[in-house]
Amino acid sequence: MIWSFLNTGFKTGSFNMEFDLHLAHICKQGEAFLRLYRWEPYCISLGANQDVGSINTVKAAADNIDVVKRPTGGRAILHSEEITYSVIMPLENDPSARNIYNDINSAILAGLKIYDEKLADAELENIQPDFPEFYKGELSAVCFAASAKSEIKFTGKKLVGSAQRKMNNVILQHGSILCGNYHTKITDYLNSSSEAGIRIQNQMLSKTTDIGSILNTNVDYERLSECILSGFEEFYNRKFLKPDELPAISNFSFQS
C-alpha cells in the first residue's frame, strides 16, 4: 500500500467534508490517504442521518459557526479545539471495515504516545454501547456523549471520536482528536430546553477529556500533527509520501 499524507490546515466545514469525499472518489487500489485538518470558522457537523432541526442554525450563524452534514453517521460535533483526521483506503488486503477501524485508532494511539508519554495510558474502548437504546435519550443529539467500541479513551473518558463509511470498495474514516474542551459548547446550539442543555453539557464534561486537560498545557498543534503522522508510519510500517502537490489537491474543484 502506498500512503500519501496531506495536512490541509484550516478550511471551512463544506470544504473539509467535500474534500474527504473527493479523496474517497479518486482512491485507487494500492493507495491510501491520511489527511489532517482543522476548521475555520468553527463548525458543527451532523451525522448523515441526523435531522438538521436538532440544531439552532440561526444562533450558530450569528456566532459565525458553520453547520454541515458529514458523509458518515453518528451525531452532532462542534469542531473547534481539535485536529481532525481522515483516512481513505481501499478494502483490499483486509475486507473487514471493523478491523480497519481498530487499526486506524491504534495508529492514532501510537502517535499520541509519541507526542507525550503521559498519553500512553490512552486505550481503545472494548465495549459497544446499546446505541438503539442510547438514541432514545436526550444525550443522543451529540456525538461525544458515548464511546463506540475501538474508539480512544483516557481514564475512561472519550478522547478521540471517529466515524466510518464504506463507499463501494473504499473506506472513509474520519474523526476528532480533542485538544481542548470547547466542543462541549455544542449544547448552546441544540434545539432543546436550557435545563436539558445543562444536563447534556455536564454529561459531556464527565464523559470526555482532551489533550490539553490531560497534560495541563496548551497543545502544540503542529507537533501533534507530526506525531500523528509518525504514529501511522510506525503502525503501518510505511514511509508516507508528502509531495508538494498531489493530484488529489490540484484536481479538486471546490463547489460551495
Secondary structure, DSSP 8 states (H G I E B T S, - for coil): -EEEEEEEEEE-HHHHHHHHHHHHHH--TTEEEEEEEEESS-EEEE-TTS-GGGB-HHHHHHTT-EEEE-SS-S-BEEE-SEEEEEEEEESSS---HHHHHHHHHHHHHHHHHHH-GGGGG-EE------HHHHTTSGGGGBGGGS--TT-EEETTEEEEEEEEEEETTEEEEEEEEE-SSGGGGGGGGBSS-HHHHHHHHHHHHHHB--HHHHHTS---HHHHHHHHHHHHHHHHT---B--SS-HHHHT-----
